[in-house]
Every structure is written in C-alpha cells, then in structure tokens.
Amino acid sequence: MSDVAARPAPNLFAKGWVKTGLILVAIVAAAILGAQFDDSGTLYKVFIDPFQQMVQAPDLLAQTIWEGLVSGVLYALIALGFVLIFKASGVFNFAQGIMVVFAALTLVGLYEKGVPAFLAVILTLGVMFALAVTIERVVLRPLVNQPDIILFMATFGITYFLIGFGEALFGGNPKQMIADQLWLPKGAIDLKLFGGLVSLQKIDIAAAVIASIMIAALAAFFQYTRIGRALRAVADSHKAALSVGISLNQIWVIVWFTAGIVALITGIMWGARSDVSFALEIVALKALPVLILGGFTSIPGAIVGGLIIGIGEKMGEFYWGPLIGGGIESWLAYFIALGFLLFRPQGLFGDKIIERI
C-alpha cells in the first residue's frame, strides 16, 4: 500500500541549486581556459566568440532578445492551455496543438464564407464551446476513474479526429490570417539603441501585449474567482471535490472551453505572423518543453518557462546556429527540457511528488 503526497518545491536557491551553479561556473571557466590552448579554435567559437559578438553588437543582442520574448510569451500562452487541463484532469492534452490550428482555420473559413471578421470570432468561440461540451460528453465522461494513460491516449484520438475533420472542412493548403480585418497593426517601429537600430514589428508588439493580458486575466480568474477555487479543488482531489458538491463535468467543460479560447488567440497571433496551416501544430507542441521547465501544474511556471525557451532558442539560433549549419531553433527547446528532466524533473515551480511505500 502506498501513500502519495505532494510537497512544495524547495527554494530555488537551496543547496542543490548552489551546487549546480558552481558546477556550471566551473565548466565555463574550464572551457575558457581550454580555449586559450585550443589549436582548432572550436572551444573559442563555442564558448567565447558568441559572447564577444553580444558585447560588440548590443543592438543585435537586443533584437534577438525581443524576438525571443515575443515567441516566449506566445509559448507561455499555449502552455497555459495545457496547464489548465492538466490541473483539472491530471492528463497532458496532446490535442492542444491541433486545437490552435482548428480554431484559426474555423475563423478564416467563416470569413471566407462571407461572415464579418468580428462576428466570425464570436462564432468561432461558439464552435470551441461546442467542441468542449462534445469532448466532455463523448470522451471524458465515459472515462471517469480510468487510468491517466487511457485519458492521455484519448487526447491522441481527439487530435487525429480534428486533423481529419479540419482537412475535410477547410482543405490542407495554408491560409492567410485575416489580420487587417481584425485591426491588427502592420509595419515596424525602428528604435535607435546601443548605437544601432532595433526593429520592432507592430504585430509582434500586439501579440506580446494581447498574450500578456490574456495570461494575466486567466491567472487572476483562476486565482480569485469561485470557479478558480473549484478548479484548484479538483486539481487536488477529484473525490474531495465531488464530496463538497463540485461538478467535475462542469469544470471540465469550463477548462476545455478556456483552452479553446487560448487556442483561438494563439492561432490568430501565430497566423498573423506567418500563415494558418497544420504546421502550427508543431509550433504549439513547443509548449511541452515549456511545461517541463516550469512545471505541469504551475501558471507562473508556464510564463517563466515560455520566456526561457523563447529567448533561449532565438539566441541559440543566432549565435550558435552557424557553427552547425543552423536549425538549432527547431530542437534546442527539447534539449533544454532534457537537461531539466535529468536534474529537476518536476520543473522550476512544480510540486515534488514523494511516494511512500
């Protein structure tokens, strides 16, 4: 018989983190010393030259950090949808990525049928609510008290259903997001910083602001409202929540609909920066390393993890990418997540699970 308890994660500056920091400092120091005697120059190119570039061209560093910040905020927004469903059901929702695509395609598809842009947004929200109710009735309710792996596999089924259903309705070709019709800004703002120019795309500024407001609003809603308290009760224990009259069915509909709202906003922002296609699902799955960094149950962790991944992959691609021919941005997030799994599997802000036998 086992007793499983959740203990709050220890202080980030506890002895373990101090030791890890000292090890990293020692590694960097050894690399710098080794670079002085490295005939091939490999260590110099990896450990010294990128930082010299940052100092010599601070305007490029600021540009790279800005682009990473925008991506990081959007990653955090996507991760928030995962966190909400995980807190309510204890299951990683693999379908969140395709929900981003489906919501964006629905919006564009309704507009192409002649529906005004803002009315199309409202109707798309209605579609996402109907999807939440359908998932709760058809998938979640019959699987109550089933092992978590069963629910996780059910989200795979939802994913492939939405892929097939979406392709049947909207086709498989990329579509243009209706950014102008939604009054999203165009153009760029050039700032003179550090002796150079830093270009801020207006759509990126809008995306960062809208995503930040959305994250703050959802965090406040689930922290200070009655529904938020019910969600936290469900996250702690389904049986305890049921015993005090909290309806699991209603909570599941609410969190899946909220995840649908997050998916729509994310789809609009990412689609406005590129296009709307099923490739957005891969971008949305960047939320997985974000969650590993921040913790699957932590809203602040989703924010911090998103910023670390967003800025880290942009800087990695710009400064270290040329050393291996580029392409770092596509896999660096997962490499960082692997490191966290080895040393802190519960994430920066996650609860450490202790199982007593």
C-alpha positions as CSV (number, residue, x, y, z in Angstrom):
1,M,0.0,0.0,0.0
2,S,1.4,3.4,-0.9
3,D,0.8,6.9,0.3
4,V,1.5,9.6,-2.2
5,A,2.0,13.2,-1.0
6,A,2.8,16.4,-2.8
7,R,5.4,18.6,-1.1
8,P,6.0,22.2,-2.3
9,A,9.1,22.5,-4.4
10,P,12.1,23.6,-2.4
11,N,13.6,27.1,-2.7
12,L,15.3,27.7,-6.0
13,F,18.4,28.9,-4.1
14,A,18.6,25.7,-1.9
15,K,21.9,23.9,-1.6
16,G,21.2,21.7,-4.7
17,W,20.9,24.8,-6.9
18,V,24.0,26.4,-5.4
19,K,26.0,23.2,-6.2
20,T,24.6,23.1,-9.8
21,G,25.5,26.8,-10.2
22,L,29.1,26.1,-9.0
23,I,29.4,23.2,-11.4
24,L,28.2,25.3,-14.3
25,V,30.7,28.1,-13.4
26,A,33.5,25.5,-13.2
27,I,32.6,24.1,-16.6
28,V,32.5,27.6,-18.2
29,A,35.8,28.5,-16.6
30,A,37.4,25.3,-17.8
31,A,36.1,25.9,-21.3
32,I,37.5,29.5,-21.3
33,L,40.9,28.2,-20.1
34,G,40.8,25.4,-22.6
35,A,40.0,27.8,-25.4
36,Q,43.3,29.5,-24.8
37,F,45.1,26.3,-25.8
38,D,42.7,25.0,-28.4
39,D,44.6,25.0,-31.7
40,S,41.4,24.2,-33.8
41,G,39.5,27.2,-32.3
42,T,36.4,25.1,-31.6
43,L,36.2,25.9,-27.9
44,Y,36.8,29.5,-28.7
45,K,33.9,29.6,-31.3
46,V,31.5,27.9,-28.9
47,F,32.3,29.5,-25.5
48,I,33.9,32.9,-26.2
49,D,33.1,34.2,-29.7
50,P,29.3,34.3,-29.2
51,F,29.6,36.4,-26.1
52,Q,32.1,38.7,-27.8
53,Q,29.6,39.3,-30.5
54,M,26.9,40.1,-27.9
55,V,29.2,42.8,-26.4
56,Q,30.4,44.2,-29.8
57,A,26.9,44.4,-31.3
58,P,24.4,45.0,-28.4
59,D,21.8,46.2,-30.8
60,L,21.7,42.7,-32.5
61,L,21.5,41.2,-29.0
62,A,18.5,43.4,-28.1
63,Q,16.8,42.5,-31.4
64,T,17.4,38.8,-30.7
65,I,16.1,39.0,-27.2
66,W,13.0,40.9,-28.4
67,E,12.1,38.3,-30.9
68,G,12.7,35.6,-28.3
69,L,10.5,37.5,-25.9
70,V,7.6,37.6,-28.3
71,S,7.9,33.9,-29.1
72,G,8.2,33.1,-25.4
73,V,5.1,35.0,-24.4
74,L,3.1,33.1,-27.1
75,Y,4.7,29.8,-25.9
76,A,3.6,30.7,-22.4
77,L,0.0,31.3,-23.6
78,I,-0.1,27.9,-25.3
79,A,1.3,26.3,-22.3
80,L,-1.4,27.8,-20.1
81,G,-4.0,25.9,-22.0
82,F,-2.1,22.7,-21.2
83,V,-1.8,23.6,-17.6
84,L,-5.5,24.3,-17.1
85,I,-6.5,20.9,-18.5
86,F,-3.7,19.1,-16.6
87,K,-4.8,20.7,-13.3
88,A,-8.4,19.7,-13.9
89,S,-7.8,16.1,-15.1
90,G,-4.2,15.2,-14.4
91,V,-3.8,14.5,-18.1
92,F,-1.5,16.1,-20.7
93,N,-3.7,17.3,-23.5
94,F,-1.9,16.3,-26.7
95,A,-4.8,17.8,-28.7
96,Q,-4.0,21.4,-27.6
97,G,-1.8,21.9,-30.6
98,I,-4.4,20.9,-33.2
99,M,-7.0,23.0,-31.3
100,V,-4.8,26.0,-32.1
101,V,-4.9,25.1,-35.8
102,F,-8.6,24.2,-35.8
103,A,-9.7,27.4,-34.1
104,A,-7.6,29.5,-36.6
105,L,-8.9,27.6,-39.6
106,T,-12.5,27.9,-38.4
107,L,-12.1,31.7,-38.1
108,V,-10.6,32.1,-41.5
109,G,-13.1,29.6,-43.0
110,L,-16.1,31.5,-41.6
111,Y,-14.7,34.8,-43.0
112,E,-14.2,33.2,-46.4
113,K,-17.9,32.2,-46.3
114,G,-18.9,35.9,-46.0
115,V,-19.2,36.2,-42.3
116,P,-17.8,39.6,-40.9
117,A,-14.5,39.3,-39.1
118,F,-15.6,40.1,-35.6
119,L,-18.8,38.0,-35.9
120,A,-16.6,35.2,-37.2
121,V,-14.5,35.5,-33.9
122,I,-17.7,35.2,-31.8
123,L,-19.0,32.2,-33.9
124,T,-15.5,30.5,-33.6
125,L,-15.8,30.9,-29.8
126,G,-19.2,29.2,-30.1
127,V,-17.6,26.3,-32.1
128,M,-14.9,25.9,-29.4
129,F,-17.5,25.8,-26.7
130,A,-19.4,23.1,-28.6
131,L,-16.2,21.2,-29.0
132,A,-15.6,21.4,-25.2
133,V,-19.1,20.1,-24.5
134,T,-18.7,17.3,-27.0
135,I,-15.3,16.2,-25.6
136,E,-16.7,16.2,-22.1
137,R,-19.8,14.2,-23.0
138,V,-18.3,11.8,-25.5
139,V,-14.8,11.3,-24.3
140,L,-14.2,12.4,-20.7
141,R,-17.5,11.4,-19.0
142,P,-17.3,7.7,-20.1
143,L,-13.6,7.6,-19.0
144,V,-14.1,8.8,-15.4
145,N,-11.9,6.9,-12.9
146,Q,-9.9,5.3,-15.8
147,P,-6.1,5.3,-15.6
148,D,-4.4,8.5,-16.7
149,I,-2.8,6.8,-19.7
150,I,-6.3,6.0,-21.1
151,L,-7.3,9.7,-21.0
152,F,-3.9,10.6,-22.5
153,M,-4.5,8.2,-25.4
154,A,-8.0,9.7,-25.8
155,T,-6.4,13.1,-26.5
156,F,-4.5,11.4,-29.3
157,G,-7.8,10.3,-30.7
158,I,-9.1,13.8,-30.5
159,T,-6.0,15.1,-32.2
160,Y,-6.3,12.9,-35.3
161,F,-10.1,13.4,-35.4
162,L,-9.6,17.2,-35.6
163,I,-6.9,16.8,-38.2
164,G,-9.1,14.7,-40.5
165,F,-12.2,16.8,-39.7
166,G,-10.3,20.1,-40.3
167,E,-8.8,18.9,-43.6
168,A,-12.3,17.8,-44.8
169,L,-13.8,21.2,-44.0
170,F,-11.0,23.6,-44.8
171,G,-8.6,21.6,-47.0
172,G,-4.9,21.2,-46.4
173,N,-3.5,24.3,-48.0
174,P,-2.1,27.2,-45.9
175,K,-4.5,30.2,-45.4
176,Q,-3.9,33.8,-44.8
177,M,-4.9,35.1,-41.3
178,I,-7.4,38.0,-41.5
179,A,-5.1,40.3,-39.6
180,D,-6.3,43.5,-41.4
181,Q,-9.9,42.7,-40.9
182,L,-9.3,42.2,-37.1
183,W,-7.5,45.6,-37.0
184,L,-4.1,44.1,-36.1
185,P,-1.3,46.6,-36.8
186,K,1.2,46.4,-39.7
187,G,4.6,47.8,-40.2
188,A,7.5,48.3,-37.8
189,I,8.9,50.7,-35.3
190,D,12.7,51.3,-35.5
191,L,14.4,52.3,-32.3
192,K,17.9,53.7,-32.0
193,L,19.5,51.6,-29.3
194,F,23.2,50.9,-28.4
195,G,24.4,52.7,-31.5
196,G,22.3,50.7,-33.9
197,L,18.7,50.1,-34.9
198,V,16.3,47.7,-33.3
199,S,13.2,46.9,-35.4
200,L,10.0,46.0,-33.5
201,Q,7.3,44.6,-35.7
202,K,3.9,46.1,-34.7
203,I,2.2,42.7,-35.0
204,D,4.8,41.3,-32.6
205,I,4.1,44.2,-30.1
206,A,0.4,43.5,-30.4
207,A,0.9,39.7,-30.0
208,A,3.1,40.3,-26.8
209,V,0.6,42.7,-25.3
210,I,-2.5,40.6,-26.1
211,A,-0.9,37.4,-24.9
212,S,0.3,39.1,-21.7
213,I,-3.1,40.5,-20.9
214,M,-4.7,37.1,-21.6
215,I,-2.2,35.3,-19.3
216,A,-2.8,37.9,-16.5
217,A,-6.6,37.7,-16.9
218,L,-6.7,33.9,-16.8
219,A,-4.3,33.8,-13.8
220,A,-6.4,36.3,-11.9
221,F,-9.6,34.5,-12.9
222,F,-8.5,31.1,-11.6
223,Q,-6.8,32.5,-8.5
224,Y,-9.6,34.8,-7.2
225,T,-12.9,33.5,-8.5
226,R,-15.2,30.8,-7.3
227,I,-14.6,28.8,-10.5
228,G,-10.9,29.1,-9.9
229,R,-11.2,27.8,-6.4
230,A,-13.2,24.9,-7.7
231,L,-10.6,24.2,-10.2
232,R,-7.9,24.1,-7.6
233,A,-10.0,21.7,-5.5
234,V,-10.5,19.4,-8.5
235,A,-6.7,19.5,-9.1
236,D,-6.0,18.5,-5.5
237,S,-8.5,15.6,-5.4
238,H,-11.4,14.6,-7.6
239,K,-13.1,12.7,-4.8
240,A,-12.8,15.5,-2.3
241,A,-14.2,18.0,-4.9
242,L,-17.2,15.7,-5.6
243,S,-17.8,15.4,-1.8
244,V,-18.3,19.1,-1.4
245,G,-20.6,19.4,-4.4
246,I,-18.3,20.5,-7.2
247,S,-19.3,19.2,-10.6
248,L,-16.4,17.6,-12.4
249,N,-18.4,17.7,-15.7
250,Q,-18.9,21.5,-15.5
251,I,-15.3,22.1,-14.5
252,W,-14.1,20.0,-17.5
253,V,-16.3,21.9,-19.9
254,I,-15.0,25.3,-18.5
255,V,-11.3,24.4,-18.7
256,W,-11.6,22.8,-22.2
257,F,-13.5,25.9,-23.4
258,T,-10.9,28.1,-21.8
259,A,-8.2,26.1,-23.6
260,G,-10.2,26.7,-26.8
261,I,-10.2,30.5,-26.2
262,V,-6.4,30.3,-25.6
263,A,-6.1,28.2,-28.8
264,L,-8.0,30.8,-30.8
265,I,-6.0,33.8,-29.6
266,T,-2.8,31.9,-30.2
267,G,-3.9,30.8,-33.7
268,I,-4.7,34.4,-34.6
269,M,-1.3,35.7,-33.3
270,W,0.8,33.0,-34.8
271,G,-1.2,33.0,-38.0
272,A,-0.8,36.8,-38.4
273,R,3.0,36.4,-38.1
274,S,3.2,33.6,-40.7
275,D,0.1,31.8,-42.0
276,V,-2.6,29.4,-40.9
277,S,-1.7,25.8,-41.6
278,F,-1.4,22.4,-39.9
279,A,2.3,23.2,-39.4
280,L,1.1,25.4,-36.5
281,E,0.5,22.2,-34.5
282,I,4.3,21.6,-34.3
283,V,4.8,25.2,-33.0
284,A,2.1,24.6,-30.4
285,L,3.8,21.5,-29.2
286,K,6.8,23.7,-28.1
287,A,4.6,24.1,-25.0
288,L,5.8,20.6,-23.9
289,P,9.4,21.8,-23.1
290,V,7.9,24.9,-21.6
291,L,5.9,22.8,-19.2
292,I,8.8,20.6,-18.3
293,L,10.8,23.7,-17.4
294,G,8.0,25.5,-15.4
295,G,6.1,22.5,-14.0
296,F,2.9,21.0,-15.4
297,T,0.7,22.5,-12.6
298,S,2.1,26.0,-12.4
299,I,0.8,29.1,-14.2
300,P,3.9,31.2,-13.2
301,G,6.0,28.2,-14.3
302,A,4.3,28.4,-17.8
303,I,5.2,32.0,-18.0
304,V,8.8,31.7,-16.9
305,G,9.3,28.5,-19.0
306,G,7.9,30.2,-22.1
307,L,10.3,33.1,-21.7
308,I,13.3,30.8,-21.2
309,I,12.5,28.7,-24.2
310,G,11.6,31.6,-26.5
311,I,14.7,33.7,-25.7
312,G,17.0,30.7,-25.5
313,E,16.1,29.2,-28.9
314,K,16.4,32.6,-30.6
315,M,19.8,33.3,-29.1
316,G,20.9,29.7,-29.8
317,E,19.9,30.0,-33.4
318,F,21.6,33.4,-34.0
319,Y,24.8,33.0,-32.1
320,W,25.5,29.2,-32.1
321,G,23.4,28.1,-35.1
322,P,26.0,29.0,-37.8
323,L,28.5,26.6,-36.1
324,I,26.5,23.6,-37.0
325,G,24.7,24.9,-40.1
326,G,21.6,26.3,-38.5
327,G,18.4,24.6,-37.5
328,I,19.0,24.9,-33.7
329,E,15.7,26.6,-33.2
330,S,13.8,23.5,-34.1
331,W,15.3,21.3,-31.4
332,L,17.0,23.4,-28.8
333,A,13.9,23.7,-26.7
334,Y,13.7,19.9,-26.3
335,F,17.4,19.7,-25.5
336,I,16.9,22.2,-22.7
337,A,13.9,20.3,-21.4
338,L,16.0,17.1,-21.4
339,G,18.5,18.8,-19.1
340,F,15.8,19.7,-16.7
341,L,14.3,16.2,-16.7
342,L,17.7,14.9,-15.6
343,F,18.3,17.4,-12.8
344,R,14.8,18.7,-11.8
345,P,12.0,16.6,-13.4
346,Q,9.3,18.4,-11.5
347,G,10.2,21.8,-13.2
348,L,11.2,25.1,-11.6
349,F,7.8,25.6,-9.9
350,G,6.3,22.2,-9.9
351,D,5.4,20.1,-6.8
352,K,7.8,17.4,-5.9
353,I,6.0,14.1,-5.7
354,I,7.0,11.8,-2.9
355,E,5.8,8.2,-2.8
356,R,5.9,6.4,0.5
357,I,5.7,2.6,0.5
